[in-house]
Amino acid sequence: MTDTAVTLDPATTALVLIEYQNDFASEGGVFHDAVAPVMESTQMLPKTVQLAEAARRAGASILHVPISFVPGYFEISSHPYGILKGVVDNNAFIKGEWGSAIVDDLTPQDGDIVIEGKRGLDTFASTNLDFILRSKGIRTIILGGFLTNCCVESTMRTGYENGFNVITLADGTAATSPAEHENAIAHDFPMFSRPMSVDEVIAAFG
């Protein structure tokens, strides 16, 4: 899928898990039915679990980046549009509720970092992600999560612009349709990252 010569130094690599939360990743979640076809076709969740375990064993950093809002969504515009309007209209990702919790299969472990403050699409925009990465000497970020063509793509672009080596997980991301997912992987991701499969990333840790 990409350059097979890629090798990863765990000391300077972080796995960034974007919005692996119940409203996306678990049956009964507000948006689960929309993303389930892509998740099932790639086995996204079990593969991500496998990668997280391998990355921990190798000594890489694991960062979880959930999105959440207080009831009433006072952190964002009172007149949202686009994807955030869908979040508000569906009462999704309410802080403290089941839907906003990180899915059980990827419960943060000792040593993992939970990045707080995500309120929009680009993970860098409203959080201290950049500060954390640089303070830990991270040079390579591996991105997985939701949605392929939204938050993952937005984070990928900023990571690229900020000078990180960016790897995106072709089978560790999901969108609300196979067409959107596949288009992002085929046309957008190669411009700003190295798209790789989970198996390729695990092999790159050596």
ZIURGI-V10000 format. One record per helix or strand of 3 or more residues. SS is the DSSP state (H for helix, E for strand). FROM is the first residue (numbers start at 0). LEN is the number of residues. If there is no record, write none. Layout:
ss:SS from:FROM len:LEN
ss:SS from:FROM len:LEN
This chain:
ss:H from:9 len:3
ss:E from:12 len:6
ss:H from:21 len:4
ss:H from:31 len:11
ss:H from:43 len:15
ss:E from:60 len:5
ss:H from:82 len:7
ss:H from:97 len:3
ss:H from:103 len:3
ss:H from:128 len:7
ss:E from:139 len:7
ss:H from:147 len:14
ss:E from:164 len:10
ss:H from:177 len:15
ss:E from:193 len:3
ss:H from:197 len:7
